[in-house]
Amino acid sequence: MKNNFLLLFPALAVLGLTTQCQSSKPAVAASAAASAAPAAAPLAAKEYRYESVPGDPLGVRIYKLDNGLTVYLSDYKDAPRIQTYLAVRAGSKNDPATATGLAHYLEHMVFKGTSKLGTQDWAKEKIELDKIEALYEVYRGQRNDAAARKRTYHQIDSISGVAATYAVPNEYDKVMGAIGAKGSNAHTSNEETVYQEDIPSNQLEKWAAIQAERMREMVPRLFHTELEAVYEEKNRGLDSDFNKEFEALNASLYPTHPYGTQTTIGTIEHLQNPSITEIKKYFGEYYVPNNVALCLSGDLDYDQTIRLIDKYFGAMPSKPVPVFNAPVEQPITAPITKEILGPQSENVMIGYRLPGKASKDAVRLRMLDKVLTNGQAGLIDLDLNQQQKVLEASSFTDMNDDYSTHVIYGTPREGQKLEDVKRLLLGELAKVKAGNFPDWLIPAIINNEKLTRTKSYESNEARASAMYEAFIERIDWKDYLKQQDDFGTITKAEIVKFANDNYGQNFVTVFKRTGTDPNKVKVVKPAITPVPANRDVASAYYKQLAAMPSTDLQPVFVDYKKDIQETEIKPGLPLYYTHNTENGLFNLYYVFDLGNNQDPRWGLAADYLQYLGAGQYSAAQLQQEFYKLGCSFSVSSGPDRTFVTLNGLDANLEPALKLFEQLLHAPKPDAAALKNMVAGILKQRQDAKLEKRVILNAAMVSYVKYGPKNPFTNILSEKELKALKPAQLTALIQKLPTYQHRVLYYGPRPGKGDTMTIGDVLKAEHKTPAKLTPAPAAKDFAEQPLKDKKVYWVDYNMVQAEILFLTKGDLYSKELAPTLALYNEYFGGGMGSIVFQDLRESKALAYSAYSGYNSADKLGRSNYNLSYIGTQSDKLPEAMAGMEALLTDMPVAEANLEIAKNAIRNSISTERITKGNILMSYERAKRLGLDYDLRRDVYASTQKMTFDELKKFQLAKISGQNQVILVIGSKDRLNFKELAKYGQVQQLTLKEIFGY
């Protein structure tokens, strides 16, 4: 599912907004090459009319095919790739109340193929699938007869095994992988289901052909194994306190509307009683061209693209779409309070119900949200976070067609009551209602939003997302752009009135407290017989599609010597820069080869800086000044590197740099800020022990790799923290610019020439001593040999169990790069990989499963093979055995190997490392002892590799190697007898792995 409230709005305000109708060039006859394509039909000459908006920075053209299909196109030639979205204007609010979760489950089914894609013998397969559909209707009617349900499900399982012999699992994923697609995924939310692909531009016709094919029909292939994956997704949600909290909030805000009466994932009752018939009905009603949009942004030709889309989608028939009549919610007249219990850290969430996103009030809501929190100068940012009155607080919007939700939330400091956090949050809202915020804030928000949108134009994903948002919202593109114009006209008085009109006693509060959830349930697994993977077979459609010709694209590798300009700010202080020719934004970095491994106080000093003032400014005033300038700064310290970063509007680089340098050289110590920061750190440490991802992926992994003393536990003790003096940390900050470092710049300033260069600016403003001091000697923690087979486990109250298999490999060597790239792509890299096919598609053991041989990020460090599976606790024996079997004996699938090779070739040939990414790529290369783009070796070598070479690597480095297994789960649900088969079982306490 998608997080709607984090969407970008990448459309800059434009002048003279009028819809402009135009025509593309007349179509030409279909080429001979195209005539070989599946479902291809030659078209007569045709003229395509489109709409556009003068001054649109995205240059979007909106076409409407004869069948009602809407097509948005934007040409952006940053790389020969195209971001695509296929958006269906229907989501979970359109689910029948008796079959919730249907839209989401249908989303999964659309990846399973059609009567052409994904089948070896459709005539025979259809007979079995029809039986399964009928049996599920019988099964649904046996809710009160457990014995009958068991017998019926046994029939479903048995017939599914027969049907699976005719199937080609994951054939869609194989196609997309072979053409070099990335980010193959989909999401379902309240009123949208969206399918996404990032494709090479030379594969556009294959993309159009296969997307049209799966829009044409949906075949519920491998239904019961995919249902198991949805069960696991549901269980993951049941293990998430945030999910439960947000559901409780919506249920109270929307007691009548589907936003609150049903969830996207659906109820356990409905998931366990699915209806293929209902799913087919939903597909037939909503997956029709007049209810769908194709949104593409990237390296495309408008005329050729619309012709291809019409060629494959144009013959689809349109039909009326059911009208959704939104229930009208009654006003909330008094505050509503709910409580949620769970193992994770505590917080409070306050929600308000407001008008839908197409209204003028939705634009005001966006502004009010930014007045509260914008990351720098919002009321919550400065009054609560910067002053450390709470551990963390923020706000966000969840904007939908019928209603929008505004949420403010906060987490408490040690000893602080959730009721006190609630009072503080409402206090900030009261300040808005009283107009108690500076007059300059709204104009500054408007300017910073423009900068954010300008930056987002560099992303095809953001550009294409804006298009499908407009479609789902049912507004013209000119009106979507005008929303940004409207945003720029909002006044302080308007926001004060809006707040007073809409924010009274009409809110819902959800207190999330730490404890045992008395209502905790799980989706019980049915008995499922694994189905065959059929890896070496392919449908006739797949073969036909693969045979379609496409223009070859040659890779473009970074040449660090040519693509990066280098000079010296002063002797011993290098400047590396790349030129921004696209917009007026900059990124500036001071990079130091020192970090927390040398001294854990570096990270503390970096955090402390945000609470300090300098010169005439307090800490809050300093943040406000940066925000006014459209700039921001950060200091982050990792294990062995520290990045000092300044970015924003290049026109304001000089004043921003002056402020920043003043802060670095003369920060004002603040004892109260340090005391609060220390208290906050101690509370965060306790909260970290409640988060399963931190426990497994950070604490346990570091413990196993390095032992009890490791980068994760390399922190000051509570006693040492409390003994810190402000002057100790400010002294570290002041000392930082005296160490040897390098400066990176990406922006519009020239590096050389007669005008003011970036070097000139830095010579004037970047204050350093005449001679820089070498950084302290690097400190690396010794890696453990991992010679013994062991199973470490941590007790955590959860429905699922999560398992990591960890094997230590050799020290980093660039010679291994091609082999690792091909192995990972073939074995565990994505939805078409061996691991995913076997553990999820064939055996239905997990929602998420992957495996990868991970290269070290620095010369002299070891590679590690890491494999993961998340599963129901009672499936742990089968899940572990399944992963172990794959790691021990990698299946041979020549077809998959060729797909993996093609994926690597097509991906690298269309990747372009550009802009500021060139500098970061160079930083990564230098850490590995490289002075060239390593992708060059991968591209040259992988195409010649054989399966025997891959198998040789797997047998030498993975199969039979000593491994450590990490498990997190509930001690009452884990099967310890099963765990003991894999090595000595040892429980780890939180104190052992966290070090406190």
Helices and strands as residue ranges (DSSP letters): G 4-6, E 20-23, G 34-36, E 49-52, E 61-64, E 70-75, E 81-88, G 92-94, H 102-109, G 110-112, H 122-140, H 146-164, H 171-178, E 182-188, E 193-200, G 201-203, H 204-216, H 223-238, H 241-253, H 258-261, H 268-271, H 276-286, G 289-291, E 292-298, H 302-313, E 336-342, E 347-355, H 360-372, H 379-379, I 380-386, E 392-399, E 403-411, H 418-433, H 441-456, H 460-473, H 477-487, H 492-502, E 507-514, H 540-546, H 560-563, E 565-570, E 573-579, E 585-592, H 601-608, G 609-611, H 619-628, E 631-637, E 642-649, G 650-652, H 653-665, H 671-688, H 692-693, I 694-700, H 701-706, H 718-723, H 726-735, G 736-738, E 741-747, H 758-765, E 790-795, E 800-811, G 814-816, H 817-827, H 834-836, I 837-842, E 848-854, E 862-872, G 873-875, H 876-888, H 894-910, H 917-927, H 935-942, H 947-957, E 964-969, H 976-979, G 980-982, E 984-987, H 990-994
